[in-house]
Amino acid sequence: MRRSDFFKTAFGAAAVAGLSGFRWKGDKAIRPTEAWPAIDPEDEQFWRFVRTQFPLTDERAYLNTGGLGASPYAVIDAVKAKMDELEKIAETGHSDELWKEVKTAAAQLLGCDATELAFTRNATEGINIVCNGLPLKRGDEMITTTHEHVGNTVPWLGLLKREGIVVKLFEPSTVSAQENVDRIEQLLTKKTRLISVPHATTTTGQILPIKVLSALAKPKGIWLFVDGAQTAGMFPFNLHELGCDAYATSGHKWMLGPKETGLLYVRKEMLDVIQPKIVGAYSAAEFDLAKGTLDFVPSAQRYEYGTVSIPLRFGLGAAISFLQKIGMENIWKRDQSLSTRLFMGLKSIPYVSVLSPESSTERSALVTFKHEKIPFGDLQRHLDTYKLRTRGVGEGGVNALRISTHLYNSHDEVDRALEAVKTA
């Protein structure tokens, strides 16, 4: 059903108004606060309606949200409208009110304080802020996985090259969460200063036990940084409860926001520990060049600087509103329904081995698999002939294929992917 047709029904008009994320009232964005009640993850009629809110073509099944999320019309329209508005008057549109509004909504989504959030261009920028801001010196040790995305690999290697820190690696186990805790604990020494892990690995989608790792690190005075590019917008969680010191995520994956948007969380007690190294306008509360004095803003805004794209930040706010209106619990149940159907279907296909965890509590909406007789590149090309967008996983020597399912995907698309793998 097209959007224009959907407005012809009373329910449709109400639903689209709710999903649109922002209702326009002059130049002010009014954010809806009421989320829909529990939605059946198997209600195909409802989720087909959700799909109509995206410009995604029906010809190709998009199964790579882990790489890049699709944005709904609500986000696209918000960016375009704000850009049109600002270009008519040639203004930046920088506004404390707008920034606080979007950060407040993001804080509700992520379970933290708005003052602990900084806008970034992507997760990689957030990672770099933490990497270069922590007081790490030659000989200090950090622990990370062999399954890191390049965005959480190169910054630390750069620090190794410049400062001489020591990077210690462990291979993630998909057998049990405790096994990963044990592997990290075995690497700990008196020189360990930092543990840097993904909330969910980019390779197999394994959800790591962040809360347990926080409890392990904190009494030892070890910092815990989390790459959250694969979790924000996929399932609900609370950063304060997880207990990590910093967390970086992208706005353009599971959060469905504009490309080149992201968020960095820095726990308030860490603001004076993670030093801002690239600064400018908006970083400082008070400064005096003649006196040589500088006081940073008493919030994570200290990591922001210079002219930025307000339309993109406005669009990120629209994306968060879109997710909140549907409800993260509803979205997670739908993602689980799709990924579980895929996981179980793949396990039943001869010569196919699924690398993602067996445990549903450790498995995200990313499912990774390989074929014993077909190289993953060839298998991906075969799936391309079925017009299925997947992603090859070369990180950590995994050499497999990854499928990501999100709220705009359907059971039919999952079945199409399974059929394509069977015919390989």
ABEGO torsion letter per residue (X at the ends): XBAAAAAABAAAAAAAAAAAGBBBBEABBBBBABBBBBBBAABAAAAAAAAAABABBAABBBAAAAABBBBBAAAAAAAAAAAAAAAAAGBAGBBAAAAAAAAAAAAAAAGBBAAABBBBABAAAAAAAAAAABBBBBGBBBBBBAABBAAAAAAAAAAAAAAGBBBBBBBBBAABAAAAAAAAAAABBAABABBBBBABBAAAGBBBBAAAAAAAAAAAGBBBBBBAAAABGABBBBAAAAGBABBBBBAABAAGBBBGBBBBBBBAAAAAABBBABBEBGABABBBAAAGBBBBBABAAAABBEBBBAAAAAAAAAAAAAAAAAEAAAAAAAAAAAAAAAAAAAAABBGBBBABBABAAABBABBBBBBAABBAAAAAAAAAAAGBBBBBBABGGAGBBBBBBBAABBAAAAAAAAAAAAAX
